[in-house]
């Protein structure tokens, strides 16, 4: 059995991302054995944005101490046979194209990106281990849970998708304290968000070292442009079938790109 741990990053920002780390259950058990004593000794529950910004549980930590914890997390992950999937979008692009409202914007955007992340997580797992099934654990976000569950159930019942039976029900929602791999998912979601945020709004900045290392796993990532959302909107107006559109992405395993 494989497990996908999924988190999002960029809430109330200009860029939003949903990402997953995927690997066999044994790989995640070994990750926890390495990561748990480190995080226990630190006395915190790892949250990438807080660690990066030095607030919350990381208030008062020096830059050097926070960097060391980030490096330790990446080192624990680098030992494991896992892969990542990440999707991002400019929030304003989504707002201008897709049917949404201020009240449902973040939920609607999360769901669209989650759907693609789920499909690609299964597809990439099947490429590696065709006989495996995938359980899905998402970070606990009450406002996203009902819609995420509907997306998961819809994919499992989509007769046009040959891998629908690979999703093992039910989709689960848990805290980072309960499932330590969600702390890794939080890291990859944050790095996906920050990478595209910098590309669009701070292009003078160098690429983040953490993102370079995440690409070693490998990591499949793409940016959903305004044109992509227009295509998705038009396709959904004709059919509920998402899969042909999704299969056009993820052509390059080595780097992020626009599609």
C-alpha positions in Angstrom: 0.0 0.0 0.0 1.2 3.5 -0.8 0.2 6.6 1.1 -0.2 10.2 -0.2 0.1 13.0 2.3 -1.4 16.2 1.0 -1.3 19.8 2.2 -1.8 23.3 0.8 0.0 26.6 1.1 -0.7 30.2 0.2 -4.1 30.8 1.9 -4.9 34.5 1.6 -1.9 35.1 -0.7 -1.5 35.8 -4.4 -0.4 32.3 -5.2 -1.9 29.1 -3.9 -0.5 25.5 -4.1 -1.6 22.0 -3.3 1.1 19.3 -3.1 1.6 15.7 -2.1 4.4 13.4 -1.0 3.8 9.8 -2.0 5.5 6.6 -1.0 5.1 3.1 0.3 3.9 2.6 3.9 7.2 1.2 4.9 9.0 4.3 3.6 6.9 6.5 5.7 7.4 4.3 8.8 11.2 4.7 8.3 10.8 8.5 7.8 8.9 8.7 11.1 11.6 6.8 12.9 14.2 9.3 11.7 12.1 12.5 12.0 10.2 11.9 15.3 13.2 12.2 17.7 14.4 15.3 15.9 11.0 17.1 16.2 10.5 15.8 19.8 13.9 17.2 20.8 13.0 20.5 19.2 9.8 20.7 21.1 7.7 21.9 18.2 5.2 20.6 15.6 6.9 21.5 12.3 5.1 24.1 10.2 7.1 25.3 7.2 5.7 28.9 7.0 6.3 29.4 10.8 9.8 27.9 10.6 10.7 30.0 7.6 9.3 33.2 9.1 10.4 32.7 12.7 6.9 33.1 14.3 4.4 30.9 16.1 6.3 28.0 17.8 9.5 29.2 16.2 9.4 32.7 17.6 12.7 33.5 19.1 14.6 30.9 17.1 17.7 32.1 15.3 17.8 31.8 11.5 20.6 29.3 11.9 18.5 27.1 14.2 15.5 27.2 11.9 17.7 26.4 8.9 19.1 23.4 10.7 15.7 22.0 11.3 14.7 22.5 7.7 17.9 20.7 6.6 17.2 17.9 9.0 13.7 17.4 7.5 15.0 17.3 3.9 17.7 14.9 5.0 15.2 12.5 6.5 13.1 12.7 3.3 16.1 12.2 1.0 16.7 8.8 2.5 13.3 7.6 1.4 11.9 6.3 -1.9 9.2 8.8 -2.3 8.0 11.3 -4.9 6.2 14.6 -4.9 3.4 16.1 -6.9 2.6 19.8 -6.8 0.1 22.2 -8.4 0.0 25.9 -8.1 -2.0 28.9 -9.5 -2.3 32.6 -9.4 -5.4 33.2 -7.3 -6.5 36.2 -9.4 -6.4 34.0 -12.6 -8.7 31.5 -11.0 -11.0 34.2 -9.7 -11.4 35.8 -13.1 -12.2 32.6 -15.0 -13.8 30.0 -12.8 -17.3 30.2 -11.2 -16.7 31.1 -7.6 -17.5 33.7 -5.0 -15.6 35.4 -2.2 -17.1 33.0 0.3 -16.1 29.9 -1.7 -12.9 31.0 -3.5 -10.4 29.2 -1.5 -12.4 26.0 -1.2 -13.1 26.0 -5.0 -9.4 26.6 -5.9 -8.2 24.0 -3.4 -10.6 21.4 -4.9 -9.5 22.1 -8.5 -5.8 21.7 -7.7 -6.5 18.7 -5.4 -8.2 16.8 -8.1 -5.2 17.1 -10.4 -2.8 16.2 -7.6 -4.8 13.0 -6.8 -4.9 11.9 -10.4 -1.2 12.4 -10.9 -0.3 10.8 -7.6 -2.1 7.6 -8.7 -0.7 7.7 -12.2 2.8 8.1 -11.0 2.4 5.4 -8.4 1.1 3.0 -11.1 4.2 3.7 -13.2 6.4 2.5 -10.4 4.3 -0.2 -8.7 1.3 -1.2 -10.8 -0.1 -3.6 -8.2 -0.3 -1.0 -5.4 -3.2 1.0 -4.1 -3.1 4.5 -2.6 -4.5 5.8 0.6 -4.9 9.6 1.0 -4.4 11.6 4.1 -4.9 15.4 3.9 -4.1 18.1 6.5 -7.1 18.8 8.6 -8.9 21.8 7.2 -12.6 21.8 8.1 -13.6 24.3 5.4 -12.2 22.0 2.7 -13.1 18.6 4.0 -16.7 18.1 2.5 -15.6 19.3 -1.0 -12.4 17.3 -0.9 -14.4 14.2 0.0 -16.8 14.7 -2.9 -13.8 15.1 -5.3 -12.2 11.9 -4.0 -15.5 9.9 -4.3 -16.2 11.3 -7.8 -12.8 10.1 -9.0 -13.3 6.7 -7.6 -16.6 6.4 -9.5 -15.3 7.8 -12.8 -15.7 4.9 -15.2 -13.5 6.7 -17.7 -10.5 6.5 -15.5 -8.7 3.1 -15.6 -7.0 3.7 -12.2 -10.0 4.7 -10.2 -9.9 1.5 -8.2 -6.4 2.4 -7.1 -7.7 5.0 -4.7 -8.4 3.3 -1.4 -11.4 4.8 0.5 -12.0 6.8 2.5 -10.0 10.0 2.1 -8.7 10.9 5.6 -8.1 14.2 7.3 -5.7 14.5 10.2 -3.4 16.8 12.1 0.4 17.1 11.7 0.9 15.9 15.2 -1.1 12.7 14.5 0.7 12.0 11.2 4.2 13.2 11.0 4.4 12.8 7.2 1.9 15.6 7.0 4.8 17.8 8.2 6.7 16.7 5.1 3.6 17.5 3.0 3.5 20.9 4.5 7.1 21.5 3.6 6.6 20.5 -0.1 3.4 22.6 -0.3 5.2 25.6 1.1 8.1 25.2 -1.2 5.8 24.9 -4.2 4.0 28.0 -3.2 7.1 30.0 -2.5 8.8 28.9 -5.7 6.0 30.2 -7.9 5.5 33.2 -5.7 9.1 34.2 -6.3 8.9 33.4 -10.0 5.9 35.7 -10.5 6.5 38.5 -8.0 10.2 38.4 -7.1 12.0 37.0 -10.2 15.2 38.6 -9.1 15.5 36.1 -6.2 17.6 33.0 -6.7 15.8 29.6 -6.7 15.4 28.2 -3.2 17.8 25.5 -2.2 15.1 23.5 -0.6 13.2 23.3 -3.9 16.4 22.1 -5.6 16.7 19.3 -3.2 13.0 18.4 -3.4 13.4 17.9 -7.2 15.8 15.0 -6.4 12.9 12.8 -5.2 11.6 13.3 -8.1 9.0 16.0 -8.0 6.3 16.6 -10.6 5.0 20.2 -10.6 3.1 22.5 -12.9 1.5 25.9 -12.9 -2.1 26.3 -13.8 -2.4 29.4 -15.9 -5.4 31.5 -16.8 -5.6 29.7 -20.2 -5.5 26.4 -18.4 -8.5 27.4 -16.3 -10.3 28.6 -19.4 -9.8 25.2 -21.0 -10.9 23.5 -17.8 -14.0 25.6 -17.6 -15.0 25.0 -21.2 -14.3 21.3 -20.9 -16.4 21.0 -17.8 -19.2 22.8 -19.5 -19.3 20.0 -22.1 -18.5 17.0 -19.9 -17.5 16.1 -16.4 -14.5 14.3 -17.9 -11.3 15.9 -16.6 -8.8 13.2 -17.4 -7.8 13.9 -21.0 -7.0 17.5 -20.0 -5.0 16.4 -17.0 -2.9 14.0 -19.1 -1.5 16.8 -21.1 0.6 18.0 -18.2 3.7 16.7 -16.4 5.9 16.2 -19.4 9.1 17.0 -17.7 10.2 15.2 -14.5 13.2 17.4 -13.8 11.9 20.9 -13.3 8.8 23.0 -12.9 7.2 24.6 -15.9 4.2 26.4 -17.2 1.5 24.5 -19.1 
